[in-house]
Amino acid sequence: MTVYELCEREVVNIATGRNLGRVDDLSFDPQTAEITGVVLYGRLKLFGLLGREEDVAIPWKEIEKIGEDVLLVRTEAQVKRQSKKWPWMK
């Protein structure tokens, strides 16, 4: 598997069933060149003009299974998602 192929995969939390997004980057230990985790970049705010939300780092030990098109993780990491409801909807 290549890094590009890994970055094509969606990340799903096994405990909640929630899709956390796609793998955007890898983190590694520069001393040993060992992969230490995956990084999901935060969503852009107003097309990037207001920056982006906080990135989410998932340690490699929390990855349960790497499938053909999904990464299954068991993590406490939370991805902040804004609700797509209109203000007058409850």
C-alpha positions in Angstrom: 0.0 0.0 0.0 1.2 3.5 -0.8 0.7 6.7 1.2 -1.6 7.9 -1.6 -3.7 4.8 -1.4 -4.0 5.3 2.4 -5.1 8.9 2.0 -7.9 7.7 -0.3 -9.6 6.0 2.6 -12.4 7.2 4.8 -12.0 7.0 8.6 -14.9 5.5 10.5 -15.0 5.3 14.3 -16.1 1.7 15.3 -17.6 2.8 18.6 -19.9 5.4 17.2 -20.2 4.5 13.5 -19.4 8.1 12.6 -17.5 9.0 9.5 -14.6 11.2 10.7 -13.4 12.2 7.2 -10.5 11.2 5.0 -6.8 10.6 5.9 -4.9 13.7 4.9 -1.5 13.1 6.3 0.7 10.7 8.3 2.8 11.5 11.3 6.0 9.6 12.0 8.9 9.5 14.4 11.9 11.1 12.6 14.4 9.0 14.7 13.0 5.6 13.7 10.9 6.5 10.6 8.0 4.6 12.2 4.5 5.8 11.4 2.9 7.1 14.6 -0.5 8.0 13.4 -2.8 9.6 10.8 -4.0 13.2 10.6 -7.3 14.5 9.4 -7.2 18.2 8.6 -9.9 20.4 10.0 -12.6 21.7 7.7 -12.2 25.1 6.0 -14.1 28.0 7.5 -15.8 30.2 4.9 -13.8 28.7 2.0 -10.5 29.0 4.0 -10.8 32.8 4.4 -11.4 32.4 8.2 -8.8 29.6 8.5 -9.8 26.0 9.4 -11.0 24.0 12.3 -8.6 22.1 14.4 -6.8 19.0 12.9 -7.5 15.6 14.4 -4.6 13.2 15.0 -5.3 9.6 15.5 -2.5 7.4 17.0 -1.6 4.4 14.9 -2.4 2.0 17.9 -6.0 3.1 17.7 -6.4 1.9 14.1 -8.2 -1.4 14.2 -8.4 -2.4 10.5 -7.4 -1.0 7.2 -9.9 -2.1 4.6 -10.0 -1.6 0.8 -11.8 1.8 1.1 -12.1 2.5 4.8 -10.0 2.8 7.9 -11.7 1.5 11.1 -10.6 3.2 14.3 -11.5 3.0 17.9 -10.7 6.5 19.2 -12.0 9.1 21.6 -11.0 11.9 19.1 -13.9 14.1 18.2 -14.4 15.8 14.8 -16.3 19.1 15.1 -19.0 19.2 12.5 -21.4 22.1 12.1 -25.0 21.3 11.8 -26.5 21.9 8.4 -29.8 22.9 9.7 -31.2 26.3 9.0 -31.6 28.6 12.1 -35.4 28.4 12.1 -35.4 24.5 12.1 -35.4 22.7 15.4 
